[in-house]
Amino acid sequence: SMVPLVYRALRLRCDSLASVPVRIMRGEQETAWPYTQPLTDLIWQTEAALLLAGAAYWEKVANKVAVKGVQWLNPFTMEVKLAKGEDGLPALEFRQNDIGGAIWTQDQIVYFKEFNPQDDIQPGVSASDAALADAQVMRYVTRFAGKYFEGGAMPITLLGFEGNVQDDELKRTETFFQRLKAGIASTSPWKVLAVR
């Protein structure tokens, strides 16, 4: 959210993916998206979660008979771990930390994750994590430049002359380029300095 290049790249990728036409098939027949939440929103949020957190989670909203919808969950509040299922076999367990520790079984969550070569359960490295160090450098360079010029710094153009040039010639050259600059941007703090 603080580096425009990363922010824009994420939005471009999510917008592009969400705009791809989708056909939902049941067997050989095309069918409509069965839930009230727009599929394009879910695709956008899921891609954003994968890019930022390396994982995305959908809660299956169901009654005793069938799944009635899906709800995207904030990946930064989610934890996944290996636990014992009802049958005593290993199963995934999902916990959301910010709403009183809600817990779901693997049958209640749709889990997307980036590839993790070191772990079969936990999310992999997200694209934003991979770019984070470079993004922080870009942010600090931009902040430094902004603060530098807020503090009164101004760009200077040096005009170098060889030989023994008289002071009045140096001053005339400076004045010429200052007038030229003033016609381009009258509010610019640009300074022209002629030196030997």
Solvent accessible surface area in square Angstrom, and as a share of the most:
residue,aa,sasa,rsa
1,S,130,0.84
2,M,121,0.54
3,V,12,0.07
4,P,104,0.65
5,L,111,0.55
6,V,41,0.24
7,Y,110,0.42
8,R,133,0.49
9,A,57,0.44
10,L,25,0.12
11,R,89,0.32
12,L,89,0.44
13,R,129,0.47
14,C,0,0.00
15,D,63,0.33
16,S,65,0.42
17,L,79,0.39
18,A,14,0.11
19,S,84,0.54
20,V,81,0.47
21,P,123,0.77
22,V,78,0.45
23,R,165,0.60
24,I,45,0.23
25,M,90,0.40
26,R,172,0.63
27,G,69,0.66
28,E,159,0.71
29,Q,130,0.58
30,E,100,0.45
31,T,49,0.28
32,A,80,0.62
33,W,69,0.24
34,P,83,0.52
35,Y,51,0.19
36,T,141,0.82
37,Q,41,0.18
38,P,71,0.45
39,L,32,0.16
40,T,70,0.41
41,D,66,0.34
42,L,0,0.00
43,I,35,0.18
44,W,60,0.21
45,Q,58,0.26
46,T,13,0.08
47,E,15,0.07
48,A,10,0.07
49,A,2,0.02
50,L,30,0.15
51,L,13,0.06
52,L,69,0.34
53,A,25,0.19
54,G,0,0.00
55,A,1,0.01
56,A,0,0.00
57,Y,5,0.02
58,W,32,0.11
59,E,43,0.19
60,K,66,0.28
61,V,72,0.41
62,A,60,0.46
63,N,79,0.41
64,K,207,0.88
65,V,138,0.79
66,A,47,0.36
67,V,58,0.33
68,K,123,0.52
69,G,9,0.09
70,V,14,0.08
71,Q,87,0.39
72,W,56,0.20
73,L,14,0.07
74,N,63,0.32
75,P,12,0.08
76,F,137,0.57
77,T,20,0.12
78,M,18,0.08
79,E,85,0.38
80,V,7,0.04
81,K,94,0.40
82,L,101,0.50
83,A,28,0.22
84,K,167,0.71
85,G,23,0.22
86,E,183,0.82
87,D,109,0.56
88,G,43,0.41
89,L,113,0.56
90,P,96,0.60
91,A,17,0.13
92,L,40,0.20
93,E,39,0.17
94,F,2,0.01
95,R,75,0.27
96,Q,12,0.05
97,N,81,0.41
98,D,89,0.46
99,I,103,0.52
100,G,84,0.81
101,G,25,0.24
102,A,31,0.24
103,I,87,0.44
104,W,24,0.08
105,T,66,0.38
106,Q,82,0.37
107,D,107,0.56
108,Q,80,0.36
109,I,8,0.04
110,V,44,0.25
111,Y,49,0.18
112,F,66,0.27
113,K,64,0.27
114,E,55,0.25
115,F,165,0.69
116,N,25,0.13
117,P,107,0.67
118,Q,170,0.76
119,D,52,0.27
120,D,135,0.70
121,I,36,0.18
122,Q,66,0.29
123,P,35,0.22
124,G,10,0.09
125,V,110,0.63
126,S,1,0.00
127,A,51,0.40
128,S,21,0.14
129,D,79,0.41
130,A,78,0.61
131,A,40,0.31
132,L,88,0.44
133,A,68,0.53
134,D,100,0.52
135,A,5,0.04
136,Q,83,0.37
137,V,93,0.54
138,M,79,0.35
139,R,64,0.23
140,Y,113,0.43
141,V,95,0.54
142,T,97,0.56
143,R,118,0.43
144,F,143,0.60
145,A,43,0.33
146,G,35,0.34
147,K,129,0.55
148,Y,119,0.45
149,F,101,0.42
150,E,135,0.60
151,G,71,0.68
152,G,56,0.54
153,A,26,0.20
154,M,87,0.39
155,P,65,0.41
156,I,99,0.50
157,T,46,0.27
158,L,111,0.55
159,L,34,0.17
160,G,67,0.64
161,F,62,0.26
162,E,169,0.76
163,G,59,0.57
164,N,131,0.67
165,V,24,0.14
166,Q,117,0.52
167,D,99,0.51
168,D,88,0.46
169,E,70,0.31
170,L,16,0.08
171,K,129,0.55
172,R,139,0.51
173,T,23,0.14
174,E,24,0.11
175,T,49,0.28
176,F,115,0.48
177,F,65,0.27
178,Q,52,0.23
179,R,174,0.64
180,L,95,0.47
181,K,22,0.09
182,A,49,0.38
183,G,72,0.69
184,I,133,0.68
185,A,42,0.33
186,S,94,0.61
187,T,129,0.75
188,S,37,0.24
189,P,77,0.49
190,W,78,0.27
191,K,86,0.36
192,V,2,0.01
193,L,70,0.35
194,A,7,0.06
195,V,55,0.32
196,R,144,0.53
